[in-house]
Amino acid sequence: MKKFLNSLPAKLLLGILVGTVLGRFLGEGPMQVVVAVKNVVNQVIMFIVPLIVIAFIAPSITKLGSNASRMLGIAVVLAYGSTVLACFMSMGVGYALIPGLAIKTDATVKALPEDIFALQIPQIMPVMSALIFALLIGLAAVWAKAETTMKLLAEFQDIILKIVEKVVIPVLPIYIALTFCCLSWDGTVTEQFPAFVQIILIVIVMHFVWMAVLYGVAGLYSKKNPSEVFRHYGPAYLTAVGTMSSAATLSVALKCAHKSKVLRKDMVDFGIPLFANIHLCGSALTEVFFCMAINLMLYGTLPSVGTMVLFIMLLGIFAVGAPGVPGGTVMASLGIVTSVLGFDPTGTALILAIFALQDSFGTACNVTSDGALTLILTGYCEKHGVKNTEE
């Protein structure tokens, strides 16, 4: 019992509970402090994220050697395919269930107090820039056979690992407590959630269905037990629920994936950071379902099948390019929400509001599903004789 209480999952659950309770009783003065501290902690974590992306992806690519380009292409195809297929599942469920739902749209929240500190800690570069830089520098080092650069990248990975262990992991429970305190105080947890409880519950069920599908396919393809992967993902799932960010959860996801006995370590270091930024299947299937529901609420009809197919194919591209931060998928795709689905400002505001209610669970689905795709990469490497760079 003592071991569990000292574990990361227990600390995360405690943070959620304490934050939710405090948010119900704190006045506006104390909440200003909460908001300020939360924003500072968030910016520290976000500052480290691009460094994590570079530190794990670039060295992993160099270790892949001549297989780097091939593995990167396979990873992108897996991420896009998973996202699009998840969206088509959501579309089918939407056409079947949404017309029979009684959905309320009159929930409101109060604005959080102003950040009295307003400290700005800008990232060295945006996450997507870090991703592209890591891919290019890793591939170029392989093409040029730059041994010195490869060694520097390996040392940089060791340095960032220490930052993750000494900074990111210890502050995560605090960050989650502060996040849930804000959600409880502004009414998101207590007022908005009941208004959309039906569609949120359906979406969460779809998350688990899609995760089951991915892990089932991964197990069949790799001929390995998928439970040896997802059983380690509890801390990552809970962290994603609290942070609402695939990027902020990256360090915990890496730690969870490395515990698996069936995942190749080189594929973990390559796949998990990459998929954290390009594989957003849970967020995308959620957006599809919510857009269909809101279209019925505001405009009286469900979108046509042709419109939804076009929307999903484009959404898959935007999901691959969306940042792994809270609301990243829906923010990146607002252009096609308005141009393809024809949402007016009221519709776009509503999709942003309702998406925020479940963003935690969509992110948790994204993160947990990354383990399945990494298992597929492991199976591919073993079937095609790709050398294990950790051996």
N, C-alpha and C positions, 0 to 999 in steps of 0.2 A: 504493500500500500504506500509506504514511504517513497519507494522508487517511482511509483506512478505520480504522486503529488509533485515530485521534483522534475517530472518529464515535461517536454515542450507541449504536448497536447493538453495536459492538466493546466499548465500556465495560460494557454490560449483560452481554454474554457473559462477559467477564472477571470481573465481579462474581459471576456464577453459579458459575463454575469455582473461583475463589478461596474463596468462601464454603463450597462443598461440601467442598473439600479440608481447609480449616481445621477444619470441624466434626468431622472424623474424628479429629483429634489433640489438640484443646484439652481441658484439664482443666476441672473444675468452677469453679475460681477465675476463670480467664480468661473462661469462658462467662458468669459473672455480669456481667462488664463488657460483653460482647457483647449480652446480653439488655437491660441498662440502656440502652446507646447505641441499640440498635434501637428500643426503646420510645419514647425521646425523639424520634428522627428520625421515627418513625411519627406521633407526636402533632403534631409540627410540620407534617407534610404534611397530616394530617387537619384541623388547624386552618385551613389555607389552603383546603381543598376547598370549604366553604360559600361562601367569598368568591369563588372561581372560578365557582361555579354562579350566584351573583347577578350577578357582573360580566359574564358572557357572555349569560345568558338574558334578563335584564331589558332591557339596551340593544338586543338583537336584536329583542325584541318591539316596542319603541318604533319601531324602524326599519321594521318591517313595517306600521305604521300600521293602516289599516282592515282589513288582511288578517290581523292578529294572531290573533284568535279562531279563524278558519278554519284557519290553519296549525297552531295548537296542537292542535285537534281531529284533524286529519289525522295529526299526529305520534303522538298517543296511540293511534289506531286502528292505525297501522302497527306500533307497538311491541307492542301486545297481540296483533295478528294473527300477527306473526312468532313470538312466543313460544309461542302456542297451537299453531300449525301445526308448529313444531319439536318440541313435546312429543308430538303425535300421531305424527310420524315415529318418535320414540324409542319410543313405546308399541308400534308395529308391529314394530320391530326387536326389542324386548324379548320379545314373544310368540314371535317366530321363533327367537331365538338363546339366550335365557337357560336354557331347560330343558336344553340340551346343554352348559352350561358347568360346569367343575369349579372352584368358587370356595372359597377358604380364608377362614376368619374368625378365625384364632387369632393374628394378628400383634399385637404390643404395642409400645408406645413408652415411654420414660422421661420423667419430667417435667423440664422445663427448670428451671435454677436460679432462685431467687427474685430479682426485680429489686431490687438493693441501693440503687438511686437513687430509684425510684418517683416521678419528677417527673410532676405532673399538669398538662397543658395543655388544659383543656376548650375545645371549640369555642364560638364565639360563639352558634351555634345548630346543631341537628342538620342533616344534609344535606337531609333531606326537608322540614324547616321552611324551609331556604334556598330549596329548589326552589319551594315554594308561595309564599313571599314574593316571589321573582323573578317568578313568573307573575302574581301579583296586582298588584305594583307596576308591572310593565311594561304590563299591560292597562289598569290604572287611569290611568296616565300618558297612554296613547293616548286613552282615553275622555274624559279631562278636557282633552286637548290641552295638557298641562303642559310647555311648552317648556324651562323652567328645569330641571325634574327630568330631562328627557331629556338635557340637556347634562351634568348632574351624573353621570348613569349612564354616559354615554360617557367622561367623564374617569375615573370609578372603574374602568372596564374597562381603560383605559391603565395605571393604577396597578397593578392586579392582574397585568397582563401582565408588567410589570417584575419583580414579585415572583416570578412563575413562571420567568422567564428567569434571574434572579440567585440564586434560592434552590432552587426545586423541581428543576429540571433538573440542576444540579450535584450534588445529594445523592442522586439516584435510584440511580446505580450503587452507592453506598455502602450505601444501604438494602437493595438487592437482595442484595448480598454478605452483609450481616448476617442477612437472612431465610433464605438458603440455608444459612448456617452453623448456624443454629438447627435447621432441618429435618434437616440431616445429623447433628447431634449427638444429637438426641432419637430418631433411628432412623426417622423418617418416610420419608426417601429410601431407606434401605438395607434396612429390615425390613418396613414396612407395604406399600410399593409392590408387591413381588413377590407378596404374598398376593392382591392384587386386579388383577394385571396384565391379565388377560383382559378384564374389563369396562371397565377404564380405557382400554385400547387401542381397544375398540369405540366407546366414547364419544368419544374424540378423533377417530376416523374420522368419526363422525356430525357433529362440530363442523365439519369441513372440508366435508362434504357439504352441510350447511345453509348455510354461507357461500357455497359455489358456487351453490346454488339462489337465495339472496338477490341475489347480484351478477348472476346470469343474468337474473333477473326485472327488476332495476333497470336493466340495460343495454337490455333489450328495451323497457321502458316509456319510458325517457328517450331512447332512440336514441343513446346515447353509449357509448364503450368503457369497460366497468367496470374493465379492467386499469389504466386511468389513475388509478383510485382505490386499489385494493387493493395495487398495487405500492409505494405509499408507506407502507404500514402496518407494515412490519417493525419499526421501533423501538417502535411502540405495542404490537404483539403481544408482543415480548420484555419490555417494561416490565410488561405485564399478567401475564405468566408469573411475573415476580419479585415483584410487589407483591400479587398476588391481589385487586386492587381496581380496579374500573372508575373509581371516584372518584379514586384516587391516580394513575391513568394518564391522567386527563383532559387535563392540560396537554400531554403528548406526543401524544395523539390529535389534539388541535387543531392542533398543529404539522404532523403528518403530513397531515391532511385539507386544510390550507391549501396544500400543495404540489401538489394535484391541479389540473389545468387544466380539468376538466370539472365540478367542483363550484362552485356559486355561493358566493361568500364569505359573503354574508348568511345563506345556508342552513347553512353550516358553523358559524358563530358561534351560530346558533339551534339547529340539530339536534344537533350533537355533544355539547354539555353536557347537553341534555335527554335524549337517548337513553342517555347514560352512567348516568343514574339510573332510567330507566323501561324500557330495553330489555335484558333479561337472558336472551336466548334460549338461549345456551350453558349457563348455570347451570341453567335450568329443564329443558331436555331431559336434562341429566345427572341431575338429581334424580329425574325420572320413571324413568329406566332403573335407577338404583340402588335406588329404592324397590321396584321390581318384583323385582329380584334378591334383596334382603334379605327381602322377603315370602316368597320361595321358600325361602331359607336357614332362616329361623326358624319359619315357619308351614306349610311343606310344599306350598303352592300359590301360583300367581300370582293377583293380584287379578282380579276379574271385569272384563269390558269396561265395564260400566255404572259400576262404581266408579272405574275409571281415567278415564273421560270426565268424570265429576263432579270428580275430583281435578284434572285438567288445566285445566278451565275456571276453577276457583277459583285454581289455582296461577298462571295467567296474570295474575289480578288482584293477587295477592300479589307477583308478580315486578315488576309495574309500580310497586308501592309500596315494594318492598324497597330498602334502602340499597345503594349501589354500593360496598360494603366487603367484606373477606374473609368468606365464609360468609353474606353478607346474605340471599340468596335462601332458603337452607335454614332459617336462623334465623327469618325472617319467616313461613315456611310450616309451622313445626312444629305449629301448631294443627290444620291440616287433615291433617297426617301422622298425628296421633293420632286425630282425630275421624272422618275419612273412611276412611283405610286401616286404622285400628285398631291402630297400632303401640304396643307396651308400652315401658317405659323401656329395655329392652335393644335394641329395634329403633330407637328414636330415638337412642340413644347410638351405635349402629353406623352409622346414616345420617350422623350428624355426622362420625364418624371417617373413613369412606370418602369422603365428599364433600370433606373437607379434602385428600385425596391428589391430587385432580385440579382443585381450585379454581383453580389457576393457568391451566389450559387452558380451563376454562369461561369464566373472566373474559376471556381473550384472544379467545375466540370472540365474546363480548358486544361487546367494544371494536371488533374488526375488522368485525363485522356492522353497526355503526353507520354506517360509510361507505356501505354499500349503501342503507340507509334514507335517508341524506342525499342520495344520488343520485336516489332516487325523489322526494324533496321538490323537488330541483332540476328534475326533469322535469315535475313538477306545476306548478311556478311558470311554467315556459316555455310549457306547454300552455295555461294559463289566464291568461296575461298578468299575473302578479303582478310588480310593479315590483321591479327589482333595486336595493336600497337602497345598494349599494356604488358604484353608477355616479354 
